[in-house]
Amino acid sequence: MNRTGIAIAAIMLLSSVSNGWGQTAAYPVKLVRIVNPVAAGGNQDVIARAIADQLTRGLGQPVVVESRPGSSATVGTRFVKSAPPDGYTLLAISNTFARVPAMMAEPGYDPFKDFAAISLTGDVPLVLVVNPALPVKTVQELIALAKLRPGELTSAASGVGSTGHVATERFSRQAGVRMLHVQYKGAAPAVIDLVGGHVMLRFDQVTTSLAFIRAGKLRALGVSSRKRAAVLPAVPTIEESGLAGFHDTTFNGLMAPAGTPREVIERVRTEVAKAAAVKELRNRFMEQGIELISSNSAEEFSGFLRKHIEEFAILARQAGITIN
């Protein structure tokens, strides 16, 4: 190649590198939206909005949360799957995202082929609560009663495949007991009936049951996290109570459409980590029983999801958990 050819090639190379740098450095140049595929008002929505507020400051562009609920969160999930992979349409997820493909014949998405992991954002322990009229005060007493009355103790769940339903199924199998699942259309009516004594027990998110526990309207037997919940320090973990390795919490995270540039993923992940590390924000959520996550990489989150999906797929097959 002569000198002129070498010079032209060098200019072209520098130009392409410069353009790549410019595109990465420029992100974002417009509004970013986080799609919440479940109904507004729950923990998934609240966490997403808090993170979005902080991202607005960190990214220098408006970040808004848009609710697109429906069909076990698949409506909003499929919407983001089909969005341009440019970092301007992201997806807020929870356990449902990882579990639906094992419960539904045609979910309309593949968690790994259609999405790129960004970061975990939060973790919410579940608490095993009973109506105070039930004559048990510990997890072991509940197990003993359930063995005396197989299939009689009623457990309230907010839908097939919900966190409460899955945790109860996991608990029952590990403890060697049978319970009667009573399905509700949401957490609120399930808790109301539990407080009213129409059902006997429930695995519930700490955030939902906390006020009732403090008021003495529900009795907490154990939490599903690996360590005790900061807001319920006197309540042992279920593992402490005799079920070795029991762990089943509600996680929240952020995903992007597959093909989103690595540089964009990392920019968002970095800002999410900064947001989740804000002391005032962390303390506010901790008071509600929610732990914001600020120390995970995209690879770690992807590995976490894969393990969760594989473990749940086994449980779903064994327990026959399906969504029509």
C-alpha positions in Angstrom: 0.0 0.0 0.0 1.4 3.4 -0.9 1.6 6.4 1.4 -1.6 7.9 0.2 -3.5 4.6 0.8 -2.0 4.3 4.3 -3.1 7.8 5.1 -6.6 7.2 3.9 -6.9 4.0 5.9 -5.6 5.7 9.0 -8.1 8.5 8.6 -11.0 6.0 8.1 -9.9 4.1 11.2 -9.7 7.2 13.3 -13.1 8.3 12.0 -14.8 5.0 12.9 -13.2 5.0 16.4 -14.2 8.6 16.9 -17.8 8.0 15.8 -18.0 5.0 18.2 -16.7 7.1 21.1 -19.1 9.9 20.2 -22.1 7.6 20.2 -21.2 6.1 23.5 -20.3 9.4 25.2 -23.5 11.0 23.9 -25.9 8.5 25.5 -28.5 9.6 26.5 -29.6 12.5 24.3 -33.3 12.1 25.0 -35.9 10.8 27.4 -35.3 7.2 28.8 -38.3 5.2 29.8 -38.5 2.2 32.1 -41.5 0.0 31.4 -43.1 -1.5 34.5 -45.0 -4.6 33.2 -47.2 -5.0 36.4 -49.8 -2.7 38.0 -48.6 0.6 39.4 -48.3 1.0 43.2 -46.5 -2.2 44.1 -42.9 -2.6 45.2 -41.7 -3.2 41.6 -43.2 0.1 40.6 -42.0 2.0 43.7 -38.4 0.8 43.3 -38.4 1.6 39.6 -39.6 5.1 40.2 -37.1 5.8 42.9 -34.3 4.5 40.7 -35.6 6.6 37.8 -35.5 9.8 39.8 -31.9 9.2 40.7 -31.1 8.2 37.1 -32.5 11.5 35.8 -29.9 13.3 37.8 -27.1 10.9 36.9 -27.8 10.6 33.2 -28.7 14.2 32.6 -32.0 13.3 30.8 -35.5 12.6 32.0 -36.0 9.0 33.0 -39.7 8.1 33.4 -41.6 4.9 34.4 -44.4 3.8 32.2 -46.8 1.0 33.4 -47.9 -1.6 30.8 -49.4 -4.4 32.9 -51.3 -7.4 31.6 -51.2 -11.2 31.1 -48.7 -12.0 33.9 -46.4 -9.1 33.0 -45.9 -10.4 29.4 -47.6 -7.4 27.7 -45.0 -4.9 28.9 -42.2 -7.4 28.6 -42.9 -8.2 25.0 -43.2 -4.4 24.3 -39.6 -3.9 25.5 -38.4 -7.0 23.7 -39.5 -5.3 20.4 -38.1 -1.9 21.3 -34.9 -0.6 19.5 -31.8 -1.9 21.4 -30.5 1.6 22.1 -30.9 2.1 25.8 -33.9 4.3 25.6 -36.5 1.6 26.5 -35.7 -0.5 29.6 -37.7 -3.1 31.6 -38.2 -3.3 35.3 -38.5 -6.9 36.4 -39.1 -9.1 39.4 -39.4 -12.9 39.9 -42.3 -13.0 37.5 -40.0 -12.3 34.5 -37.9 -15.3 35.4 -40.8 -17.6 36.2 -43.4 -17.0 33.5 -41.5 -19.0 30.8 -41.7 -22.1 33.0 -45.4 -21.6 33.7 -46.8 -20.4 30.4 -46.7 -22.3 27.1 -46.3 -19.2 24.9 -44.9 -16.4 27.1 -43.7 -14.5 24.0 -40.1 -13.9 25.1 -37.0 -15.7 26.1 -35.3 -14.1 29.2 -31.8 -14.6 27.7 -32.2 -14.5 23.9 -34.4 -11.4 24.0 -32.9 -9.4 26.8 -29.6 -8.2 28.3 -29.2 -8.0 32.0 -28.3 -4.6 33.5 -28.5 -4.8 37.3 -30.4 -6.0 40.3 -32.1 -3.0 42.0 -33.7 -4.4 45.1 -34.6 -7.4 47.3 -37.7 -7.8 49.5 -37.9 -10.6 52.0 -41.0 -12.6 52.4 -42.5 -13.2 55.9 -44.5 -16.3 56.9 -47.5 -14.8 58.7 -50.4 -16.5 60.4 -53.7 -15.3 61.8 -53.2 -14.9 65.6 -56.0 -17.4 66.2 -53.9 -20.2 64.7 -52.3 -21.9 67.7 -48.7 -21.7 66.5 -45.9 -19.3 67.4 -43.0 -20.9 65.6 -42.2 -22.4 62.2 -41.8 -25.8 63.8 -45.1 -25.6 65.5 -46.7 -24.7 62.2 -45.1 -27.7 60.5 -46.2 -30.0 63.4 -49.8 -28.7 63.0 -49.8 -29.1 59.3 -48.7 -32.7 59.6 -51.5 -33.4 62.0 -54.0 -31.8 59.6 -52.7 -32.6 56.1 -54.3 -30.4 53.4 -56.4 -28.5 55.9 -54.4 -25.4 56.6 -55.3 -22.7 54.1 -52.6 -20.5 52.6 -53.6 -17.3 50.8 -51.7 -16.5 47.6 -52.1 -13.6 45.2 -52.4 -15.7 42.1 -50.9 -18.8 40.6 -47.1 -18.5 40.4 -47.0 -15.4 42.6 -44.2 -15.1 45.1 -46.4 -16.2 48.0 -47.7 -19.2 46.1 -44.2 -20.3 45.1 -42.7 -19.8 48.6 -45.6 -21.8 50.2 -45.0 -24.6 47.7 -41.3 -24.6 48.3 -41.8 -24.5 52.1 -44.4 -27.3 52.0 -42.2 -29.6 49.9 -39.1 -29.0 52.1 -41.1 -29.4 55.4 -43.0 -32.5 54.1 -46.5 -31.0 54.6 -49.6 -30.3 52.4 -51.6 -27.1 52.5 -54.6 -25.9 50.7 -53.8 -23.0 48.4 -56.5 -20.3 48.2 -55.9 -18.0 45.2 -56.7 -14.3 45.2 -56.5 -11.5 42.6 -53.8 -9.6 44.4 -52.0 -9.2 47.7 -54.5 -6.8 49.2 -57.5 -9.0 49.3 -55.4 -12.0 50.4 -54.1 -10.1 53.4 -57.5 -8.7 54.3 -58.9 -12.2 54.4 -56.0 -13.4 56.4 -56.4 -10.7 59.0 -60.2 -11.5 59.0 -59.5 -15.1 59.8 -60.9 -16.5 56.5 -57.6 -18.1 55.7 -54.9 -19.2 58.1 -51.5 -18.2 56.8 -49.5 -16.6 54.0 -46.0 -15.9 52.7 -46.2 -12.2 52.1 -43.8 -9.5 51.2 -42.6 -7.8 54.4 -43.7 -4.4 53.1 -47.3 -5.5 52.8 -47.6 -7.3 56.2 -45.4 -5.1 58.4 -48.1 -2.7 59.6 -50.4 -5.7 60.5 -47.6 -7.4 62.3 -46.8 -4.4 64.4 -50.5 -3.9 65.2 -50.8 -7.5 66.4 -53.2 -8.4 63.7 -50.8 -10.9 62.1 -48.2 -13.1 63.8 -44.8 -13.4 62.0 -43.2 -16.8 62.3 -40.1 -16.5 60.0 -38.6 -14.5 57.2 -37.4 -16.1 53.9 -34.2 -14.2 53.5 -30.7 -15.5 54.4 -30.5 -13.0 57.2 -33.1 -11.5 59.5 -35.0 -8.5 58.2 -33.9 -5.2 59.7 -37.5 -4.2 60.3 -38.3 -7.5 62.1 -35.1 -8.2 64.0 -36.8 -10.5 66.5 -38.3 -12.8 63.8 -35.9 -15.6 62.9 -35.2 -16.7 59.3 -36.9 -19.9 58.2 -33.5 -21.5 57.8 -32.8 -20.7 61.5 -36.1 -22.3 62.3 -35.0 -25.7 60.9 -35.4 -25.7 57.1 -31.7 -25.6 56.0 -31.0 -23.6 52.8 -34.5 -22.1 52.6 -34.3 -18.8 50.7 -37.0 -17.2 48.6 -37.2 -13.4 48.3 -38.7 -11.0 45.8 -35.9 -9.5 43.7 -36.2 -6.5 41.4 -33.9 -5.6 38.5 -33.4 -3.8 35.2 -33.1 -5.3 31.7 -32.6 -3.9 28.2 -33.5 -5.4 24.8 -31.0 -7.9 23.5 -28.3 -6.2 21.3 -28.1 -3.0 23.4 -24.5 -1.8 23.3 -22.3 -2.9 26.1 -21.2 0.7 26.8 -24.8 1.7 27.2 -25.5 -1.2 29.6 -22.5 -0.3 31.7 -23.4 3.4 31.8 -26.9 2.6 33.1 -25.6 0.0 35.5 -23.1 2.4 36.9 -25.8 5.0 37.5 -28.1 2.4 39.0 -25.4 1.5 41.5 -24.9 5.1 42.4 -28.6 5.6 42.9 -29.0 2.5 45.1 -26.1 3.7 47.2 -27.7 7.0 48.1 -27.9 6.8 51.9 -31.1 8.7 52.4 -32.8 6.5 49.7 -31.4 3.3 51.1 -32.6 4.1 54.6 -36.1 5.1 53.4 -36.5 1.8 51.7 -34.9 -0.2 54.5 -37.6 1.2 56.9 -40.1 -0.5 54.6 -38.2 -3.8 54.5 -36.7 -3.3 51.1 -32.9 -3.6 50.5 -31.7 -1.6 47.5 -28.8 -3.4 45.6 -25.8 -1.4 44.6 -23.0 -3.9 44.2 -23.6 -6.2 41.3 -22.3 -6.4 37.7 -24.4 -7.2 34.6 -22.6 -10.6 34.5 -23.5 -11.3 38.1 -27.1 -10.4 37.6 -27.3 -12.6 34.5 -25.9 -15.5 36.4 -28.3 -14.8 39.3 -31.2 -14.9 36.8 -30.0 -18.1 35.1 -29.8 -19.9 38.4 -33.2 -18.6 39.5 -34.8 -19.7 36.2 -33.3 -23.2 36.3 -34.3 -23.8 39.9 -37.8 -22.6 39.4 -38.3 -24.6 36.3 -37.7 -27.8 38.3 -40.1 -26.7 41.1 -42.8 -25.7 38.5 -42.6 -29.2 36.9 -42.7 -31.0 40.2 -45.5 -29.0 41.6 -47.5 -28.6 38.3 -47.5 -24.8 38.5 -48.9 -23.5 35.3 -50.7 -20.4 33.9 -53.3 -21.0 31.3 
